[in-house]
Amino acid sequence: MSPSDRKIGISQSHAILIPLPLQGHINPMMQLAWKLVSHGFLITFVNTETNHQRIIKANKDQSLHDSGDMIRMVSVADGLAPDDSQSFVVKFFAEVENALGPSVIDKLIRNINEKEGDQKVSCIVADVWTCFGLHTVAKLHHISLAVFNTSLVSNFAILYFSPKLVSLGILPSDGIPKEDKTKKYLSSLPPLKSAHLPWLYGGEDMFRHAIRMVKEINKIEWVIFNTFYEQEPVVLDEMSKEMSVFPIGPLISPDFLDGDRNTERRLVPSLLKPEAECLEWLEKQAEQSVIYVSFGSYAALNKLQMEELSVALEATHRPFLWVVRSDTMDSCQSVFSPGFLERIIDRGCIVSWAPQLRVLSHPAIACFVTHCGWNSVQESITMGVPMLCWPYFADQFLNSTYIVDVWKVGLALNANNNGLIEREEFTKAIERLLVAEEGTAIREEMRKLNKIARDTVKEGGSSSNNFKLFLNAITKRVNC
């Protein structure tokens, strides 16, 4: 829809987007917002007030000007102070449900519709973890409702089928296995260690919450995924028997898909301010030489592991870019091995946050040491960077399994009996990935997957076609 159409009052689709208020969920939801805008949608993007203020503070140099006022950022009260801990799972999800619950979204829709005239809300797209009660709201306002799963489809599948696994006796009723065994929980999934089930970080409470989420999903007609069919064909075929699924990923800014790594015109709302100076440092490094290390916006290593990793990076004798968030330490000097910062000054760059897509797209990057968060995995694949897998919690273990065993585009880092990834394990893995024939095979598999990922979002690709099918479904429902 053109600006002139809007001026003369032609009705347009208006979507409310509701991400889970975590960095790894906000980013892909914003990429979805941009895709919807490119098809004529007006977007109301909902953040909690705490995150809204963090985004404003961290993104002063970016704007939404390319959206033509088609993306409107709004905030709702969340009851969390900016420094309030969100590390307790039960508390966090309770706060999310209070902040983004049906009464709040109903009120927001009513306020928007009173002001918008021909631009009334026509659909809701909610994160799978923020969809509670929204079926009733959508029905009340006669609008479409879809949910967005920002993780691996296989992770969603094991959550979705968990009630069935309990009824079959494969899982105990509390979701907590009594023994750590490797099992093939679903025929469409690779074997998974019991200790790596995605809800265990939050215990039985998280498992119960996941079952509640599944019950909500069963009331909703459409589920979209930040993945592409070729990544997980077997499990997507299995899920398509249960619901209407639309794999539309990878949701990556077209700026990078078009090869323009120096410009990121579209706002990607970061909760942390990136240190773009690291890009200048990368320009001085040789092609395919730099080890990039980042554990995302949540994972944190303990002091002993930080010291061990610093020794390991130094022992590789390779240049490295290491993201060490300021919230994970009181003093840089206290978490590194003695004298580390002085010794690596000529070949190491340490920042508190990095513009990750610009880093991964840089020709100097040789590999990515990652916590295996799904956004990082998709970005690494789309930029063609092989991975060393260091999963931390939740879905990251299953993501790592796919990277190493299914797609064969990375290697696993294995901890010792005390949970420590030792320097020898790290340095050997780097050599295997960057020097040995094993690494050559991994890079070749990555080149293949990278091409598939990029082709799938082009005209005629599976994700491009699925996105059109999704648009047709939700707009047809609106116009009925």
N, C-alpha and C positions, 0 to 999 in steps of 0.2 A: 504493500500500500504506500502510495506516495504522500508527501506532506500536503499536497493540494487536496488529495482525497480526504485527509483528516480534517482539513479546514472546512470542507463543505459538508462534513457530518456523516461520511460513509462509515458504517460500523466496522470495527476491526477486532481481531482476536486479542484478548488481553489475558496474559497468564501471570499468576502469582507463583513464584518459585520459592520453596522453603527448604533450604539446606540444613542438615545437622550442623550446629555451630562449632565445627572443627575445621582446620585448614584443609585437610584431605577431602572434605566433603564440599566445602565452599568453592574450591577451585573448579572441579568439573561442573558444578551447577552453574557457575558463571559462564563457562564455555558453552553449556547448553543454552543459556540465555542469549549469547551472541548468535548462535545458530538459529534460534527462534526469531530474533530480530531480523536476520537476513531473509526471513520468509514473511516479514510484515507484521510480526507480533509486537505488541507493547508489553513490557515486562515490569512487574513490581517484584523486586528482589528483597526478601525479608531476612534481616539479621537480628540477632539479639543486640541490645544496646551496647554491651561490653565489646563485642566483636565489631560493631559498627564504628565505635570510637577508635579501636585499634587499627581498623582498615584505613580510616581517615588519616591517622597519624603516620602509618607506614607507607601510604601511597600518595603523598603530596605531589609527586612529580607525574602521576598518571591521572587520567580522567576518563569520563565516559563520552567525550565529545564526538567520537566516531559513531556513537549509537543514534545520533540525531534526536536526543531526548527520549529514546525508546526504552532505556533501562533506567528505572527509578529505584534508588536504594532507600528502603525504609527500615526502621528499627522498632523492636518491641522490647518492653521491660523484661529483664531476665532475673533480677534478684541477686545477681552475682556482682561483687565489686571487681574492678579490673585485676586485682591481685588475689582474688579468691581462688582457692585450689579447686581444680576440676579432676583431680586424680582419683577421687572415689567414685567408682562407676555408678553405684546406686544413687548417690546424691546428684551426679551429673545428669543422668537420664530423667530423674524426677524433676530437676530444674528445667530441662528441655521441654518436658511434657507440660509443665506449668506455663512456660514462656510461649510455646508454639502450639498450645492445645486448641481444641475446636472453638471454644468461646472467644479466644483471642483472634483467630483467623476469621471467624464469622463477623466479629466487630470490624476488623480491617476491611473485609469485603463490603460491608454495609457503608462504611465511611467512603471508600473509593467510589462505589456506585452512586452515592449521593452527589459526588462532584464531577464525575466523568462524562455524563451524558451518553454519547455514542461509543464510549470507550470503557464500558462496564466490564467487569471481570467475567471471562468466559471459560476459564479452566484453571486448575491447580496442578502443579507438579511438585510433589513433596518427596524428600528423601525417604527411603524405606523406614528410617528411624524417627521420622517426624510426621508419619501419616496417621497417627492414632486419633480416631474420632472424625477424621476429615471426610469419610464417606457420607456421614450424616450432613455435614456442612455443604458438600457438593450437591447432594440431593435437595437440600433446602433451597439452594440458590439456582437449581436447575443448570448446573455447569459440569463440565468434564473434570475427571480426576485421574491422574496417572501418578505412579511412583517411580522413583529413580534410584537404582542400585549402583553405588559408586565403586563397588568392589568386584573382584572376580566372580563370574557367574557360579562357579563351583562352590565358592563360599556361601553364596545365597542359597544354593541348592541344599547344602548340608543343614543349613538353618531351616529351610522350608520343610524338608523331610524329617526333621528331628522328632516331631510327634509320632510319625510312623515308625521311626527307629526305636522309640521307646516302647510302642505297642508290640513290636516284634521281638523285644528283649535284647536288641543290639546295643541300646543305650539304657542305663539305669534311669529311673524316673526323675532324679535330680540332675541328670546330664553329666555327672562327674564319674568317669570310669574308675574302677577300683584298682586296675592294673594298667601299666603303660605298655600297650601292645600295638603293633602296626596292623591296621585292618583296612579292608576295602569296604568302607561304610556304604557307598553307593556304587552300583555297577558302572555308572558313567564317570566316576572319579578315580584318580590314582590312589593307591594305598596311602594312609595317613596315620601317623602316630597318635595314639589316644591323648597323649599330653599336648598335642598340637591342635586339638579341637578349638574352633575360633572363639567360643564363649568362655573358656576356662579362666581367662584373665579376670573375669568378674564373678566367677564361681556360680553357684546355683541361682543367685539373683539375676545374673546376666542371662542364664539359660531360660529362666521363666519369662524374662522380658522378651527374648527372642521368640518364644512360643506365642506371646501376645502379639508380636509384630506379624507373625505368620497368619494369625487369625484375622488381622486387619487387612493384610494383603489379599486374602481370599475374598474380600468384599470389593476389591478394586479390579477393574477390567484390564488395565494396561500397565506393563512394567518395562521400563527402558533400562538399558545396561551400557556402561562405559566400557564396552569390549567390542570385538568384531567376530563375526560368525566363525571365521577360519581359526581363531584362537581356541575356541572351546565348542566345536561342532557337536560332539556327543552329548554333552550336558545341556546345551541349548536345545537340541532336539528333544531331550527328556523333559525340560521345563516347558517347551511349547505344547506339550500334551496337557499341561495344568492351567495355562494362562496365555494371554497374548503377550509375547515377548518381542522386544525390539532392540537388538544389539546395534548401537549407532556409533560406537567408538572407533578409533581412539579420539577422544575429545581434546584436541590439541589446536592451539591458535593457528589459523591459516598463515599467519606471518612466518611461522617456522616450517610449515608444510610446503610453502612456496620458496623456501630456501633463503629467506631474508632474516638471518639470525641477528642482525645488528639493530633491528627495530621491532619493538613490541608495542604496537599501537593500541591494542585492546587491553583494557583494564583487567588484570587478574588479581582479585583482592587478597593481598597477602596480609597476614596478621603480624608479620615481622618485616622490618625494613631491610631489603637486600643491600649488600655492599658491592656495588657495581665495579669498584676498583679492582676486584679480582679478575675482571675481564681484561683489563690492561695488563695484568700479570700474565694471563694466559697467552696474550699476543706475543710475549717474549719466549714462549716455550716451543720446543720442536713438535712437529706433528706426531700424533699418536704416542705421546710420551707421559702424559699427566695422569696420575691416579686421583680420581675424584671421590671424596668420602663425605657422605651425608646420611644422617639417620632420621631425617624428617623433622616435623614440628613437635613431636611428642616424645619419642624414644630418648632415653638417657642412659649412658654407660656409667657404672660406678667408678670410683677413683682408681682402683686397682686396674680395671680394664682400660681406662683412659691412659694410664701410664704405660701399660703393655702395648697398646696400639701406637702410642707415640714412638716407643722403641722400635716397633715393627716397621712403621713408615720410614724411620730413619735408616733402618737396616736394608731397605729395598734399594737404596742409592738412586732413587728415581724422584723426579719432581712430583709434588702432590698439592692438591687443593682440598682443605679439610674444613668443613662447616662444624663449628663448635658453638652451639647456641649459648647466649649469655645467661639464660635461665638455668643452665645445667651446671654452673660452676660459680664460685665466688671470686676466684682469681685464676687466670690462665696459668700462672707459674705453678700453682698448687696442684694441678691435675696432670701435668706433664712430667716426664722424667727430668731430673736435674740437668740444667744446661741445654735442654732440648731446643728452646726457641733460639738461642744464640747459634747453635750448631747448624740449624736448618735454614738460616736466614736467606741463603742464596738459592734454595731450591724448594722451599715450602711456603705456602700461602694459607693462612688461617683466618677465617672470617666468621662472624656470628650468624650470617644468613647469606645465601647466594641466589642470584636470578637463575634458577636451575635449568630452564629450557635453553637459555642463552649459553650456559656452561656446557650442557650436554651436546649442543649443536656445534660447539667449537672444535675445529680439527685437531687441536692439541690434546684432547681428551682420549685416553687409551682405554680406560675401564671405569666402572662405577661401583664403589663399595657401598651397598645400600641395605637399608632395613627391610626392603621389599614391600613398602607401602604401595598400594595399587597405582596411585598417580605416578610415583617414581618409576615403577615397572613400565607403565605405558609410555612415559616420556622417554625412557631409555630405549625401548624397542623402536619407537617412532624416530628417534635420533640415531639408531643403529649402534648403540654402545653396549658391549658385553658387560655382564654383571658378576660381582662377587657378593654372595647372599649372606646377610647377617640379620635374620629376622628377629624381631623383638617380642611381639605379642599378636593376639587376635588372628586376623586372616593372613598375616605375613608369612607364617610357616607354610600354609598351603600355596601361597604365591611363589615361595621359594621352590617348592616341589615342582611346580609347573616350569619355572625358569630352568631348573637343573635337569629334571628327569623327563619332562614332556617336550618342551621346546628346544632344550639343549643349547641355551644361549647364555649360560653362566655356570659358575661353580659354587658349591656350598663351602662355607667356613665352619668347621666343626669344633665345638668347645670341648675342653677336657672334662674330667669327672667333677671338677669344681665349678663348671660353668664358664670357665675363662677361655677365650680364644687366644692362644699363645702366639708369641712373635714368630716362631718357626712355622706354625700353621699358616699364618698370614703371608709370610714371605714366600713360602713354597707355592701357595695358591696364586700369588702374583706372577711367579715365574711360569707356572703351568698355563696361566691364561695369556700371558704376553709373549712368551718365548717358545714353549713346547708345541709339538704338533697338535696336542689336545686343544690348545688355544686357537690354532689355525682352524680346526674343525668348528669350534664354537663361533668364531667370527664369521665363518661361512654360513652357518645356520642363522646367525643374527642378520646377515645381509638378506637372506631369503625372507625372514619374518618381517624385517623392516620394509621390504618392497610390498609385501602383502598388506601390511598396516597402512601404508601410504596409498596404495591403490584402492583400498576398500572405501575410503572416504571421497574418492573421485567420482565424477559422474559415471553411473553404471556399476559402481562398486557395491558390495553387499550392504555396507553401513549407510551409504548414500541412499540406496533403495529403501532400506528399512526406515530411515528417517522420513522419507516421503510417505511411506505407508502409515507411520505414526501420525504425521501431520494430517493426513487425510482422515484418519480415524477420529482424532479429537475435534477437528473442525467440522466434520460431518455430524458428530453428536451435538455440537453447539448449534448447528443450523437446522437440526431436526425440529 
